[in-house]
Amino acid sequence: MSTPPPQGQNPYAQAPNAYGQQPPPPQGGYGYPPQQGQQPGMPPGPSPYINQGAPLPPAPPRRSRKSVLRIAGFAVVAVVAIGGWYASRDDAKTASVGDCMHRGSTNDTNPDLEVVDCNDAKAQYKVLAKIDGTFTSTEADAKCVAAAKDFQYAYTETGGGNSFLLCLKDYK
């Protein structure tokens, strides 16, 4: 069992030095009396977290709702343009003489022709001639007869600034 220290004495006090003097107590630390102008319980010295009277840096500007919508609109347009390009890269527009074609639809007014490799099992037609311009069905037949005498089908595409005629025959 231990006995309590006598009242008025600090059991943790430092012993006097060789000259008989007590060292001065630290100022303003935890458990010590605060320095002048310091709050009790705060560490000594200036805090690195307090902006000591310097002006605050300007806040980054917030994007307005209009600019966010504008950016989103540009992104949607870009995605649609890239998707359109990707979807049409094997389209009949890209066909040239000697290419093989596949009919993606049974609809005669919109057969959805696409270019395929001639070694592909899907190859159905071979392009004998490609003629730029807009033609009626009788004009298309006459143009194909003049361009390729052994044609079997005439395919015309109009609109989009690129109208053309494809003269086709069965492949395989």
C-alpha positions in Angstrom: 0.0 0.0 0.0 1.3 3.4 -0.9 0.9 6.6 1.1 -0.3 9.7 -0.6 2.1 12.6 -1.0 1.9 15.4 1.5 -0.3 18.3 0.6 1.3 21.3 -1.3 4.2 19.3 -2.7 4.5 18.1 -6.3 5.6 14.5 -6.3 6.8 14.9 -9.9 8.8 18.1 -9.4 12.3 18.2 -10.6 15.1 18.1 -8.2 17.2 21.3 -7.9 20.2 21.4 -10.1 23.8 21.5 -8.8 23.5 25.2 -8.0 20.4 24.8 -5.9 18.0 26.4 -8.4 14.7 24.9 -9.6 14.4 24.8 -13.4 11.6 27.0 -14.7 8.4 25.2 -15.6 7.6 24.8 -19.3 5.2 27.5 -20.6 1.8 26.8 -22.2 2.1 23.1 -22.8 -0.5 20.6 -21.8 -1.1 20.6 -18.1 0.9 23.8 -17.6 -0.4 27.3 -17.2 -1.1 29.0 -20.6 1.1 31.7 -22.0 -0.4 35.1 -22.3 -3.0 35.2 -25.1 -3.2 31.4 -25.3 -6.2 29.3 -24.5 -5.9 26.7 -21.8 -5.3 23.2 -23.1 -3.9 24.3 -26.4 -0.4 23.3 -27.5 2.2 26.1 -27.5 3.1 28.0 -30.6 1.1 28.9 -33.7 -1.1 26.2 -35.3 -0.1 25.1 -38.8 -3.8 24.7 -39.5 -4.8 28.3 -38.9 -4.5 30.8 -41.8 -2.8 33.6 -39.9 -4.5 36.6 -41.4 -3.4 35.8 -45.0 -6.1 36.1 -47.6 -7.8 32.8 -48.5 -7.1 31.5 -52.0 -10.0 32.0 -54.4 -12.4 29.1 -54.6 -12.4 27.3 -58.0 -15.3 28.6 -60.1 -18.3 26.3 -60.1 -19.7 25.2 -63.4 -23.0 26.6 -64.2 -25.9 24.3 -65.1 -25.8 25.6 -68.7 -22.1 24.7 -69.1 -22.7 21.2 -67.7 -25.6 20.7 -70.1 -23.6 22.1 -73.0 -20.7 19.6 -72.3 -23.2 16.7 -72.0 -24.8 17.8 -75.3 -21.4 17.7 -77.0 -20.7 14.3 -75.6 -24.1 12.9 -76.8 -23.5 14.4 -80.3 -20.0 12.8 -80.4 -21.3 9.4 -79.4 -24.1 9.5 -82.0 -21.6 10.6 -84.7 -19.2 7.8 -83.8 -22.0 5.3 -83.6 -23.3 6.4 -87.1 -19.8 6.1 -88.6 -19.3 2.7 -87.0 -22.7 1.4 -88.2 -22.2 2.7 -91.8 -18.6 1.6 -92.4 -19.8 -1.7 -94.0 -22.7 0.0 -95.7 -23.5 -0.1 -99.4 -22.0 3.4 -99.6 -18.6 2.0 -99.1 -19.0 -0.7 -101.8 -16.8 -0.7 -104.8 -16.6 -2.8 -108.0 -15.5 -6.4 -107.1 -16.8 -6.3 -103.4 -19.3 -8.9 -102.2 -22.5 -7.9 -100.4 -24.9 -9.5 -97.9 -28.6 -8.6 -97.7 -29.5 -8.0 -94.1 -33.2 -7.7 -94.7 -35.9 -9.3 -96.8 -37.6 -6.0 -97.3 -37.2 -5.1 -101.1 -37.5 -1.4 -100.5 -34.8 -1.4 -97.9 -32.6 -4.5 -98.3 -29.9 -3.3 -95.9 -26.9 -4.3 -98.0 -23.6 -4.5 -96.3 -20.1 -5.2 -97.6 -18.7 -8.6 -96.6 -15.6 -10.5 -97.4 -16.0 -12.7 -100.5 -14.8 -15.7 -98.6 -17.5 -15.2 -96.0 -20.4 -17.6 -96.1 -22.8 -14.6 -95.9 -21.6 -13.3 -99.3 -24.7 -13.3 -101.6 -24.0 -10.7 -104.4 -21.0 -9.3 -106.2 -20.8 -5.7 -107.3 -20.3 -5.4 -111.1 -20.6 -1.6 -111.4 -21.1 1.5 -109.2 -22.5 4.6 -110.9 -23.0 7.9 -109.1 -26.3 9.8 -109.6 -30.1 9.4 -109.1 -31.9 7.1 -111.5 -35.4 5.8 -112.0 -35.8 2.0 -112.1 -35.8 1.9 -115.9 -32.8 4.2 -116.1 -31.0 2.0 -113.5 -31.6 -1.1 -115.6 -30.3 0.7 -118.8 -27.2 2.0 -117.0 -26.5 -1.5 -115.6 -26.9 -3.1 -119.0 -24.4 -0.6 -120.4 -22.0 -1.1 -117.5 -22.2 -4.9 -117.0 -24.2 -7.0 -119.4 -24.5 -10.0 -117.0 -26.0 -8.0 -114.1 -29.1 -9.5 -112.3 -30.1 -6.8 -109.7 -30.0 -3.0 -109.7 -29.8 -1.3 -106.2 -30.2 2.4 -106.0 -29.6 4.5 -102.9 -30.6 8.2 -102.7 -30.4 10.9 -100.1 -27.7 12.0 -97.7 -25.9 13.9 -100.5 -24.6 10.6 -102.0 -26.9 8.9 -104.5 -25.6 6.0 -106.5 -26.5 2.8 -108.3 -25.0 -0.7 -107.7 -25.3 -3.3 -110.4 -25.2 -6.7 -108.7 -25.2 -10.4 -109.6 -25.6 -13.5 -107.5 -22.4 -14.8 -105.9 -21.7 -18.5 -105.6 
